[in-house]
Amino acid sequence: MLRSPASLNQGAGNHLIDRIRHDIQERLEQLLAEADKLRRVLAALDPRDRPAPTPPAAPAARPARPVQPRARSPKPASTRARTAPGATKTAVLGALADGSAKTAGEVAAATGLARGTVSTTLSKLAKSGEVLKADRGYRRPELSAGNGATPAAADTATTPDG
């Protein structure tokens, strides 16, 4: 018995749809496995942010179901790691060690710190007297004489008992 062209096209269409469904299901399983790997990597990188355990991947025999995105509270992305206590101050003072006045942007470029961080640190150091506000930027008071000697060292060098 011969089939009509319409029934042949319908059979080919069903076969094509079945193949597409199979390909989609296969790709979905690959993506779910990849997502699981990425979650494990994220958890290993930041142990404070461990996601809830995910159920094992669905077996291939199950029919495909739509994947619902999980609701998560947004967490701001941090591009920089937190520095050790005192490290920012040390780096800023080190950048000013040559005795010349520098702006926050120049100190930031020299240290690799964020400009805002450097600006805040310089303001705090100026209030405490550890740096002085210059015509343009900030400088260290003990190095302002241009010879690199600290005031205490200059005092002991000029005493006759020395």
N, C-alpha and C positions, 0 to 999 in steps of 0.2 A: 504494500500500500504506500502510495506517495503522499508526502505531507505537503500542505499548501505553503507558499512562501511566507505567509503571515505567521503560521505556527512555527516555522523554522526561525524567523526573526525573534519571536517571543522566547523560544528555547535558548537562543544565543544570548538574548538580553538577560534572562535569568542566570545563565552561566556567568556572564560578565558581572552582574550584581553580586552573585555569590563570591566571585573572585575578589571584588573590591571590598566586600565585607571582611573576607578572610585577611586581606592585606591590612585593612584598618585595624582589625583586632590584633594582628601580629605587631604592628607598629605601636599600638597602645600599650601592649605588654612590654615592649622595649623601653618606651618612655617611662612607664611606671617603675621599671627596674632601674633606669637611670636616675629618676627622681629619688628613689630610695638610697642609691649610692651617694647622691649629692647631700641628702639629709645626714647621712652618716659622716661625711666629710665635714659638714658644717658643725656637727656636734663635736667632732674631734678637735676642730679649730677653736671652738668656744664652749667649754664644758658647762658654762653658766646657762646657756641657751639650748638645753636639750629638748628636742621635740618629743611629743608623746609617741610611744611605740606605734609603728604602723602595722596594720594587719599584713600577713603574707600576700604576695601577689596572687591574683585570681587564677585558678587553673584554666587551661586553654578550652576545656569543655564547656565552661559557663558561657552563657550568651552575653554579648557586650551590653554594658549599661553606661549611661552617661556619667562622666566623672564630674563630681561637684567640687569646686575649689574650697579648700578649708579656710575658714575665717581665722585670721591671725591678727593680733594687735600689731599695728605698725611700730617698727623699731627703727630709730634713726640710724642710718649707716655711718659708721665712723671710718674715716680714711686714714687716721693717724692713731698710733698706739699711745697710751698715756705714758708720759715720761716719769722717771723716778723722782721722788721728792728732792728738791734742790738742784736738779739737773738743768732746768731752764735758767735759773738764776746764774749758775756757774757758766753756762754757755754764753749768756748775754754779757756777763762781766768779762769773760774771756775774749769776746769779740771786740770789746772796748779796751783791751789790754795795751794796744799800741799807743794810747794816749790821745788819739784824734777823736773828734766828735763825730758821731754817726747817728743817722736817723733810724727809726724803727725798721723801715724797709731795708736799709743797708745791713743792719744787724741780722734781720731775718734771712737775707740772702747769704750772709756769711755763716750762719748757724744751721740753716735748713729748717728752722722753726717757723710756724705760722706768724704772719705779720701782726695779727691781732694779739697773739700770745706775747710776742716781743713787746708790743706797745704797752700792754697791761703790766708786764714785768718791769719795764723801764719806768713807768709811772710810780709803781710801788717802791722801786729802788730810789727814785728821786725824793719821794716823801720820807724815806728812812735816812737819806743823806749819803747813800752808797754811790750814787751817781749825781752829777750836776746837769741841770738843763743848760745847754749851750745856745749860741745864736741859732744854730741849725743842728738840732738833734740833742744828743746826750754825750757826756764824757765822764771819765772817772776822775774824782778830785785828786787822788794821790799821784796821778800821772799827768796832771795839767801843766806842770812846770816844764815838761818836754824832755827831762833827763831820765825819766823812768824811776826815779827814786821816790820812795814813800816819805811822807813828812817825818815819821819817826826816824827813818834812816838818815834823813838830812839833818835832823837835830843832833843825833849822836855823832855824825861826821864833823860837825862844827864845834863841838865842845873841846876845850883844851886838854881835858883828861884823857880823851879818846883813845 
